[in-house]
């Protein structure tokens, strides 16, 4: 199990990843639909992992 500071750091990293993938998807959506779809999928996965870690953080803080 990770410590609270490690969880917070990982949450921030994954959040940044999700935002970056989403931004990339927006940039390429008009030129390359497949690439945009891939980036959106990656953003969704990073977001889901972030939510799991947030729940873990909440459990540890209680």
Secondary structure, DSSP 4 states (H G I P E B T S, - for coil): ---HHHHHHHHHHHHHHHHHHHHHHHHHTTT-HHHHHHHHHHHHHHHHHHHHHHHHHHHHH-
